[in-house]
């Protein structure tokens, strides 16, 4: 299930929106910071608020430098353009967000060839399969340049990749002189779930992107982190994609608030996701594994396939609950800032009623 879904109508006031953590609203502190932000021209490196955000992001992820971009999709594309030339190869998971839901930008824009490795149900790869995906030095095949991970793994239900696994992938990459990029859209969810600093999850990555707009509740923006030379080159690739910004401090100010105030509260979203999964496990007609819920994402299926996910979505909306539903049998539910325990209880009651309707 992708971050965006086929239900594109706005949720509306009074509705509980479980489609994605991208539907969060800025906090009052963010709105004040945005209104009062000191700004300049970021293309000239002169926006002081952007500069502070980038320094803070680099510090929190344990890297030399950072770059503000407009979205996680842009961040992943900029990173892969920086690691790979045209006709070179990136190793990707077959259910990764970059492969499935970023419109093929790596190949369409960058001419980068994807080499797919099967994602396990926990978002991890068999390490032997990773090594097998690395091309030999042979003029008949593309050169492998980068291994791309996703943490947390969206399609695996928000599963966390732990430091020992990341270190193993990093070891393989170094043995073959490859780079590691992490799509860390929800890297702070992973860090909070494990009770460790996010920098511990970035240690083996040459580059990492994370989103400000998901559980951190900002209105726009993602960041890329890496060493200073990588970020300097990434800045050039951001420019060629039209991502050079002017007075971006207006939204960068919200990002500073997010990194200072919104990370630890992600634990509330995780608790609410577990509450939701455990409650749905008792609802007749719902198939869900509460033990698989590690962060803020819950995947469910309908036991009776005679009801389509879109029909369930329509019934739930009538009860004040918005979910994402498409052609896929799995339905993704996401908890986030703005969803409280009482909202989860209301959602559970709505599911019971919707499934009981004739």
C-alpha positions as a Markdown table, in Angstrom:
| # | Residue | x | y | z |
|---|---|---|---|---|
| 1 | Unk | 0.0 | 0.0 | 0.0 |
| 2 | Unk | 1.5 | 3.3 | -1.0 |
| 3 | Unk | 1.5 | 6.5 | 1.1 |
| 4 | Unk | -1.1 | 8.0 | -1.1 |
| 5 | Unk | -4.2 | 6.0 | -2.1 |
| 6 | Unk | -7.2 | 6.0 | -4.3 |
| 7 | Unk | -9.3 | 7.9 | -1.7 |
| 8 | Unk | -8.4 | 11.4 | -2.7 |
| 9 | Unk | -11.2 | 13.4 | -1.2 |
| 10 | Unk | -10.3 | 15.4 | 1.8 |
| 11 | Unk | -11.3 | 13.8 | 5.1 |
| 12 | Unk | -13.2 | 16.8 | 6.3 |
| 13 | Unk | -13.8 | 18.2 | 9.8 |
| 14 | Unk | -14.8 | 15.7 | 12.5 |
| 15 | Unk | -13.5 | 12.7 | 10.6 |
| 16 | Unk | -10.8 | 10.3 | 12.0 |
| 17 | Unk | -8.3 | 10.0 | 9.1 |
| 18 | Unk | -6.2 | 6.7 | 9.2 |
| 19 | Unk | -5.0 | 6.9 | 5.6 |
| 20 | Unk | -1.5 | 8.1 | 6.3 |
| 21 | Unk | 0.7 | 10.0 | 8.7 |
| 22 | Unk | 1.1 | 12.6 | 5.9 |
| 23 | Unk | -2.4 | 14.0 | 6.8 |
| 24 | Unk | -1.0 | 15.5 | 10.0 |
| 25 | Unk | -1.6 | 19.2 | 10.7 |
| 26 | Unk | 1.2 | 21.5 | 11.9 |
| 27 | Unk | 1.3 | 22.1 | 15.7 |
| 28 | Unk | 0.6 | 25.5 | 17.2 |
| 29 | Unk | 4.3 | 25.9 | 17.9 |
| 30 | Unk | 5.1 | 25.2 | 14.3 |
| 31 | Unk | 2.7 | 27.8 | 13.1 |
| 32 | Unk | 4.2 | 30.4 | 15.3 |
| 33 | Unk | 7.7 | 29.5 | 14.2 |
| 34 | Unk | 6.7 | 29.7 | 10.6 |
| 35 | Unk | 5.1 | 33.1 | 11.0 |
| 36 | Unk | 8.2 | 34.4 | 12.8 |
| 37 | Unk | 10.9 | 32.7 | 10.7 |
| 38 | Unk | 14.0 | 34.6 | 9.7 |
| 39 | Unk | 14.5 | 33.9 | 6.0 |
| 40 | Unk | 16.9 | 34.5 | 3.1 |
| 41 | Unk | 17.6 | 33.0 | -0.3 |
| 42 | Unk | 18.5 | 29.4 | 0.1 |
| 43 | Unk | 20.0 | 29.1 | -3.4 |
| 44 | Unk | 22.6 | 31.6 | -2.2 |
| 45 | Unk | 23.0 | 29.6 | 1.1 |
| 46 | Unk | 21.5 | 32.7 | 2.8 |
| 47 | Unk | 18.4 | 31.4 | 4.6 |
| 48 | Unk | 19.5 | 31.1 | 8.2 |
| 49 | Unk | 16.5 | 29.0 | 9.3 |
| 50 | Unk | 17.2 | 26.4 | 6.5 |
| 51 | Unk | 20.9 | 26.4 | 7.6 |
| 52 | Unk | 19.9 | 25.8 | 11.2 |
| 53 | Unk | 17.6 | 22.9 | 10.2 |
| 54 | Unk | 20.2 | 21.3 | 8.1 |
| 55 | Unk | 22.8 | 21.5 | 10.8 |
| 56 | Unk | 20.3 | 20.1 | 13.4 |
| 57 | Unk | 19.4 | 17.2 | 11.0 |
| 58 | Unk | 23.1 | 16.3 | 10.4 |
| 59 | Unk | 23.8 | 16.4 | 14.1 |
| 60 | Unk | 20.8 | 14.2 | 15.0 |
| 61 | Unk | 21.7 | 11.6 | 12.3 |
| 62 | Unk | 25.5 | 11.7 | 13.1 |
| 63 | Unk | 26.5 | 12.9 | 9.6 |
| 64 | Unk | 28.6 | 15.9 | 8.4 |
| 65 | Unk | 25.9 | 17.7 | 6.4 |
| 66 | Unk | 22.3 | 17.7 | 5.4 |
| 67 | Unk | 20.2 | 19.1 | 2.5 |
| 68 | Unk | 16.5 | 20.2 | 2.6 |
| 69 | Unk | 14.4 | 18.9 | -0.2 |
| 70 | Unk | 10.7 | 19.2 | -1.0 |
| 71 | Unk | 9.7 | 15.5 | -0.4 |
| 72 | Unk | 11.0 | 12.1 | 0.4 |
| 73 | Unk | 10.6 | 11.1 | -3.2 |
| 74 | Unk | 12.8 | 14.0 | -4.3 |
| 75 | Unk | 15.3 | 13.0 | -1.5 |
| 76 | Unk | 15.5 | 9.4 | -2.7 |
| 77 | Unk | 15.9 | 10.5 | -6.3 |
| 78 | Unk | 18.5 | 13.1 | -5.6 |
| 79 | Unk | 20.5 | 10.6 | -3.5 |
| 80 | Unk | 20.4 | 7.9 | -6.2 |
| 81 | Unk | 21.4 | 10.4 | -8.9 |
| 82 | Unk | 24.3 | 11.3 | -6.7 |
| 83 | Unk | 25.4 | 7.7 | -6.2 |
| 84 | Unk | 24.8 | 6.4 | -9.7 |
| 85 | Unk | 25.4 | 7.4 | -13.3 |
| 86 | Unk | 23.2 | 6.5 | -16.2 |
| 87 | Unk | 23.2 | 2.8 | -16.9 |
| 88 | Unk | 24.5 | 1.9 | -13.5 |
| 89 | Unk | 22.6 | -0.2 | -11.0 |
| 90 | Unk | 20.9 | 0.2 | -7.7 |
| 91 | Unk | 19.9 | -2.8 | -5.6 |
| 92 | Unk | 16.3 | -2.3 | -4.3 |
| 93 | Unk | 13.8 | -4.3 | -2.5 |
| 94 | Unk | 10.9 | -5.6 | -4.7 |
| 95 | Unk | 8.4 | -4.0 | -2.3 |
| 96 | Unk | 10.3 | -0.9 | -1.5 |
| 97 | Unk | 8.6 | 2.5 | -1.7 |
| 98 | Unk | 11.3 | 3.8 | -4.2 |
| 99 | Unk | 10.7 | 0.9 | -6.6 |
| 100 | Unk | 6.9 | 0.8 | -6.3 |
| 101 | Unk | 5.6 | 4.3 | -5.6 |
| 102 | Unk | 8.0 | 6.9 | -6.8 |
| 103 | Unk | 6.9 | 6.7 | -10.5 |
| 104 | Unk | 10.1 | 5.0 | -11.7 |
| 105 | Unk | 12.0 | 8.2 | -11.3 |
| 106 | Unk | 15.3 | 6.5 | -10.8 |
| 107 | Unk | 15.1 | 4.9 | -14.3 |
| 108 | Unk | 12.9 | 7.5 | -16.0 |
| 109 | Unk | 14.9 | 10.5 | -14.9 |
| 110 | Unk | 18.3 | 9.1 | -13.9 |
| 111 | Unk | 18.7 | 6.2 | -16.3 |
| 112 | Unk | 19.5 | 4.0 | -13.2 |
| 113 | Unk | 18.8 | 0.3 | -13.6 |
| 114 | Unk | 17.0 | -1.4 | -10.6 |
| 115 | Unk | 18.2 | -4.8 | -9.5 |
| 116 | Unk | 15.5 | -6.2 | -7.3 |
| 117 | Unk | 16.0 | -8.4 | -4.2 |
| 118 | Unk | 12.9 | -10.1 | -2.5 |
| 119 | Unk | 11.8 | -8.3 | 0.6 |
| 120 | Unk | 10.9 | -10.6 | 3.5 |
| 121 | Unk | 7.8 | -10.1 | 5.6 |
| 122 | Unk | 9.9 | -8.2 | 8.1 |
| 123 | Unk | 11.4 | -5.9 | 5.4 |
| 124 | Unk | 14.7 | -7.7 | 5.4 |
| 125 | Unk | 16.7 | -9.4 | 2.7 |
| 126 | Unk | 18.5 | -12.7 | 2.7 |
| 127 | Unk | 22.1 | -11.6 | 2.9 |
| 128 | Unk | 23.2 | -14.2 | 0.4 |
| 129 | Unk | 20.7 | -12.7 | -2.1 |
| 130 | Unk | 22.2 | -9.3 | -1.6 |
| 131 | Unk | 25.6 | -10.5 | -2.5 |
| 132 | Unk | 24.2 | -12.4 | -5.4 |
| 133 | Unk | 22.7 | -9.2 | -6.7 |
| 134 | Unk | 26.0 | -7.4 | -6.9 |
| 135 | Unk | 27.3 | -7.5 | -10.5 |
| 136 | Unk | 30.8 | -8.8 | -11.4 |
| 137 | Unk | 33.2 | -6.6 | -13.3 |
| 138 | Unk | 32.0 | -7.6 | -16.7 |
| 139 | Unk | 31.4 | -5.3 | -19.7 |
| 140 | Unk | 28.1 | -7.1 | -20.4 |
| 141 | Unk | 26.3 | -6.0 | -17.2 |
| 142 | Unk | 25.6 | -2.7 | -15.4 |
| 143 | Unk | 28.0 | -1.7 | -12.6 |
| 144 | Unk | 26.4 | -2.0 | -9.2 |
| 145 | Unk | 26.8 | 1.3 | -7.3 |
| 146 | Unk | 24.5 | 1.4 | -4.3 |
| 147 | Unk | 22.4 | -0.8 | -2.0 |
| 148 | Unk | 19.1 | 0.9 | -1.0 |
| 149 | Unk | 17.3 | 0.0 | 2.2 |
| 150 | Unk | 14.0 | 1.3 | 3.7 |
| 151 | Unk | 13.6 | 1.9 | 7.5 |
| 152 | Unk | 10.9 | 1.6 | 8.7 |
| 153 | Unk | 9.6 | -0.6 | 5.8 |
| 154 | Unk | 6.2 | 0.6 | 4.7 |
| 155 | Unk | 5.0 | -2.4 | 2.8 |
| 156 | Unk | 6.2 | -4.7 | 5.6 |
| 157 | Unk | 3.8 | -3.0 | 8.0 |
| 158 | Unk | 6.3 | -0.4 | 9.5 |
| 159 | Unk | 8.8 | -3.1 | 10.5 |
| 160 | Unk | 12.1 | -1.8 | 11.9 |
| 161 | Unk | 15.6 | -2.7 | 10.5 |
| 162 | Unk | 17.8 | -3.0 | 13.6 |
| 163 | Unk | 21.5 | -1.9 | 13.8 |
| 164 | Unk | 23.0 | -5.4 | 13.6 |
| 165 | Unk | 21.2 | -6.0 | 10.3 |
| 166 | Unk | 22.2 | -2.6 | 8.9 |
| 167 | Unk | 25.8 | -3.3 | 9.9 |
| 168 | Unk | 25.7 | -6.6 | 8.0 |
| 169 | Unk | 24.4 | -4.8 | 4.9 |
| 170 | Unk | 27.1 | -2.1 | 5.4 |
| 171 | Unk | 29.8 | -4.8 | 5.7 |
| 172 | Unk | 28.7 | -6.3 | 2.3 |
| 173 | Unk | 28.7 | -2.9 | 0.7 |
| 174 | Unk | 32.2 | -2.0 | 1.9 |
| 175 | Unk | 33.5 | -5.4 | 0.8 |
| 176 | Unk | 32.4 | -4.6 | -2.8 |
| 177 | Unk | 33.1 | -0.8 | -2.6 |
| 178 | Unk | 29.5 | 0.1 | -2.8 |
| 179 | Unk | 27.4 | 2.8 | -1.2 |
| 180 | Unk | 24.4 | 2.4 | 1.1 |
| 181 | Unk | 21.3 | 4.6 | 0.8 |
| 182 | Unk | 18.5 | 4.4 | 3.4 |
| 183 | Unk | 15.0 | 5.6 | 2.6 |
| 184 | Unk | 14.4 | 6.6 | 6.2 |
| 185 | Unk | 11.1 | 8.4 | 5.7 |
| 186 | Unk | 10.1 | 7.1 | 9.1 |
| 187 | Unk | 13.6 | 6.6 | 10.6 |
| 188 | Unk | 12.6 | 8.3 | 13.9 |
| 189 | Unk | 9.7 | 5.8 | 14.3 |
| 190 | Unk | 12.4 | 3.1 | 14.1 |
| 191 | Unk | 14.6 | 4.8 | 16.6 |
| 192 | Unk | 11.8 | 5.4 | 19.1 |
| 193 | Unk | 10.6 | 1.8 | 18.7 |
| 194 | Unk | 14.1 | 0.5 | 19.5 |
| 195 | Unk | 14.8 | 3.1 | 22.2 |
| 196 | Unk | 18.1 | 4.3 | 20.5 |
| 197 | Unk | 19.3 | 7.5 | 18.8 |
| 198 | Unk | 18.5 | 7.8 | 15.1 |
| 199 | Unk | 22.2 | 8.2 | 14.5 |
| 200 | Unk | 22.7 | 4.5 | 15.5 |
| 201 | Unk | 20.5 | 3.6 | 12.5 |
| 202 | Unk | 22.3 | 5.9 | 10.1 |
| 203 | Unk | 25.8 | 4.8 | 11.0 |
| 204 | Unk | 26.2 | 2.3 | 8.2 |
| 205 | Unk | 24.5 | 4.5 | 5.6 |
| 206 | Unk | 26.4 | 6.8 | 3.2 |
| 207 | Unk | 23.2 | 8.7 | 2.7 |
| 208 | Unk | 19.7 | 8.7 | 4.3 |
| 209 | Unk | 16.5 | 10.6 | 3.7 |
| 210 | Unk | 13.9 | 11.3 | 6.3 |
| 211 | Unk | 10.5 | 13.0 | 6.1 |
| 212 | Unk | 9.3 | 15.9 | 8.2 |
| 213 | Unk | 5.8 | 15.5 | 6.9 |
| 214 | Unk | 4.7 | 12.2 | 8.3 |
| 215 | Unk | 4.6 | 11.5 | 12.1 |
| 216 | Unk | 6.6 | 14.7 | 12.7 |
| 217 | Unk | 3.6 | 16.7 | 11.4 |
| 218 | Unk | 5.3 | 19.4 | 9.3 |
| 219 | Unk | 3.5 | 20.8 | 6.2 |
| 220 | Unk | 6.4 | 20.1 | 3.8 |
| 221 | Unk | 9.9 | 18.9 | 3.5 |
| 222 | Unk | 12.4 | 16.1 | 3.8 |
| 223 | Unk | 16.1 | 16.0 | 4.5 |
| 224 | Unk | 19.1 | 14.1 | 3.0 |
| 225 | Unk | 22.1 | 13.5 | 5.3 |
| 226 | Unk | 25.6 | 12.3 | 4.4 |
| 227 | Unk | 29.1 | 13.5 | 4.3 |
| 228 | Unk | 30.0 | 17.0 | 3.1 |
| 229 | Unk | 31.2 | 16.0 | -0.3 |
| 230 | Unk | 28.1 | 13.9 | -1.0 |
| 231 | Unk | 25.7 | 16.7 | 0.1 |
| 232 | Unk | 27.6 | 19.2 | -2.1 |
| 233 | Unk | 27.0 | 17.0 | -5.1 |
| 234 | Unk | 23.4 | 16.2 | -4.0 |
| 235 | Unk | 22.7 | 20.0 | -4.0 |
| 236 | Unk | 23.6 | 20.1 | -7.7 |
| 237 | Unk | 21.2 | 17.2 | -8.4 |
| 238 | Unk | 18.5 | 19.0 | -6.4 |
| 239 | Unk | 19.0 | 22.0 | -8.6 |
| 240 | Unk | 18.6 | 20.0 | -11.9 |
| 241 | Unk | 15.3 | 18.6 | -10.6 |
| 242 | Unk | 14.0 | 22.2 | -10.0 |
| 243 | Unk | 14.4 | 21.9 | -6.2 |
| 244 | Unk | 16.4 | 25.0 | -5.6 |
| 245 | Unk | 14.4 | 27.1 | -3.1 |
| 246 | Unk | 14.3 | 30.7 | -2.1 |
| 247 | Unk | 12.8 | 31.8 | 1.3 |
| 248 | Unk | 12.4 | 28.2 | 2.4 |
| 249 | Unk | 12.9 | 29.1 | 6.1 |
| 250 | Unk | 9.2 | 29.6 | 6.3 |
| 251 | Unk | 8.7 | 25.8 | 6.3 |
| 252 | Unk | 12.1 | 24.9 | 7.6 |
| 253 | Unk | 11.1 | 26.6 | 10.9 |
| 254 | Unk | 8.5 | 23.9 | 11.4 |
| 255 | Unk | 11.1 | 21.3 | 10.8 |
| 256 | Unk | 13.2 | 22.7 | 13.6 |
| 257 | Unk | 10.3 | 22.4 | 16.0 |
| 258 | Unk | 9.6 | 18.9 | 14.8 |
| 259 | Unk | 13.2 | 17.7 | 15.5 |
| 260 | Unk | 13.2 | 19.4 | 18.9 |
| 261 | Unk | 9.6 | 18.5 | 20.0 |
| 262 | Unk | 7.9 | 15.8 | 18.0 |
| 263 | Unk | 10.2 | 12.7 | 18.0 |
| 264 | Unk | 9.6 | 11.2 | 21.4 |
| 265 | Unk | 5.8 | 11.5 | 21.1 |
| 266 | Unk | 6.0 | 9.0 | 18.2 |
| 267 | Unk | 5.7 | 6.4 | 21.0 |
| 268 | Unk | 2.1 | 7.5 | 21.4 |
| 269 | Unk | 1.4 | 6.6 | 17.7 |
| 270 | Unk | 3.0 | 3.2 | 18.2 |
| 271 | Unk | 0.9 | 2.5 | 21.3 |
| 272 | Unk | -2.3 | 3.6 | 19.4 |
| 273 | Unk | -1.4 | 1.3 | 16.5 |
| 274 | Unk | -1.0 | -1.6 | 18.8 |
| 275 | Unk | -4.3 | -0.7 | 20.5 |
| 276 | Unk | -6.0 | -0.6 | 17.1 |
| 277 | Unk | -4.5 | -3.9 | 15.9 |
| 278 | Unk | -5.4 | -5.7 | 19.1 |
| 279 | Unk | -9.0 | -4.3 | 19.0 |
| 280 | Unk | -9.4 | -5.3 | 15.3 |
| 281 | Unk | -8.2 | -8.8 | 16.0 |
| 282 | Unk | -11.5 | -9.2 | 18.0 |
| 283 | Unk | -13.7 | -7.8 | 15.2 |
| 284 | Unk | -15.4 | -10.6 | 13.2 |
| 285 | Unk | -14.4 | -10.4 | 9.5 |
| 286 | Unk | -11.0 | -8.7 | 10.1 |
| 287 | Unk | -7.7 | -10.5 | 9.6 |
| 288 | Unk | -4.8 | -8.8 | 11.4 |
| 289 | Unk | -1.6 | -9.9 | 13.3 |
| 290 | Unk | -1.1 | -7.5 | 16.3 |
| 291 | Unk | 2.3 | -9.1 | 16.9 |
| 292 | Unk | 3.5 | -7.7 | 13.6 |
| 293 | Unk | 2.8 | -4.1 | 14.6 |
| 294 | Unk | 6.2 | -2.5 | 15.5 |
| 295 | Unk | 5.5 | 1.2 | 14.9 |
| 296 | Unk | 2.5 | 3.1 | 13.6 |
| 297 | Unk | 1.3 | 1.0 | 10.6 |
| 298 | Unk | -1.3 | -1.7 | 10.7 |
| 299 | Unk | -2.2 | -3.9 | 7.7 |
| 300 | Unk | -5.5 | -5.7 | 7.7 |
| 301 | Unk | -7.4 | -7.9 | 5.3 |
| 302 | Unk | -11.1 | -8.8 | 5.0 |
| 303 | Unk | -11.9 | -12.4 | 5.8 |
| 304 | Unk | -14.9 | -12.4 | 3.4 |
| 305 | Unk | -13.6 | -11.3 | 0.0 |
| 306 | Unk | -17.1 | -10.7 | -1.1 |
| 307 | Unk | -16.8 | -7.2 | 0.4 |
| 308 | Unk | -14.3 | -5.1 | -1.5 |
| 309 | Unk | -12.0 | -2.8 | 0.5 |
| 310 | Unk | -13.6 | 0.2 | -1.3 |
| 311 | Unk | -17.0 | -0.8 | 0.0 |
| 312 | Unk | -15.6 | -1.1 | 3.5 |
| 313 | Unk | -14.1 | 2.4 | 3.1 |
| 314 | Unk | -17.4 | 3.8 | 2.0 |
| 315 | Unk | -19.2 | 2.3 | 5.0 |
| 316 | Unk | -16.6 | 3.5 | 7.4 |
| 317 | Unk | -16.7 | 7.1 | 6.1 |
| 318 | Unk | -20.4 | 7.1 | 6.9 |
| 319 | Unk | -19.4 | 6.4 | 10.5 |
| 320 | Unk | -16.8 | 9.1 | 10.5 |
| 321 | Unk | -13.6 | 7.1 | 9.7 |
| 322 | Unk | -11.5 | 7.5 | 6.7 |
| 323 | Unk | -9.2 | 4.7 | 5.4 |
| 324 | Unk | -7.2 | 4.2 | 2.3 |
| 325 | Unk | -8.5 | 1.5 | 0.1 |
| 326 | Unk | -7.6 | 0.5 | -3.5 |
| 327 | Unk | -7.4 | -2.6 | -5.6 |
| 328 | Unk | -5.1 | -4.4 | -3.1 |
| 329 | Unk | -6.6 | -6.9 | -0.7 |
| 330 | Unk | -4.5 | -5.4 | 2.1 |
| 331 | Unk | -5.7 | -2.2 | 3.8 |
| 332 | Unk | -3.2 | 0.1 | 5.5 |
| 333 | Unk | -4.1 | 2.0 | 8.7 |
| 334 | Unk | -1.7 | 4.6 | 10.1 |
| 335 | Unk | -1.8 | 6.3 | 13.4 |
| 336 | Unk | -0.2 | 9.7 | 13.8 |
| 337 | Unk | -0.2 | 13.1 | 15.5 |
| 338 | Unk | -3.9 | 14.1 | 16.0 |
| 339 | Unk | -5.1 | 10.5 | 16.6 |
| 340 | Unk | -5.7 | 9.8 | 20.3 |
| 341 | Unk | -6.7 | 6.7 | 22.1 |
| 342 | Unk | -10.3 | 7.7 | 22.1 |
| 343 | Unk | -10.2 | 8.0 | 18.3 |
| 344 | Unk | -8.9 | 4.5 | 18.1 |
| 345 | Unk | -11.8 | 3.3 | 20.3 |
| 346 | Unk | -14.2 | 5.2 | 18.0 |
| 347 | Unk | -12.6 | 3.6 | 15.0 |
| 348 | Unk | -13.0 | 0.1 | 16.4 |
| 349 | Unk | -16.7 | 0.6 | 17.1 |
| 350 | Unk | -17.1 | 1.9 | 13.5 |
| 351 | Unk | -15.4 | -1.2 | 12.1 |
| 352 | Unk | -17.7 | -3.4 | 14.1 |
| 353 | Unk | -20.8 | -1.6 | 12.8 |
| 354 | Unk | -19.6 | -1.3 | 9.2 |
| 355 | Unk | -18.9 | -5.1 | 9.0 |
| 356 | Unk | -22.2 | -5.9 | 10.7 |
| 357 | Unk | -24.3 | -4.0 | 8.1 |
| 358 | Unk | -26.2 | -6.0 | 5.6 |
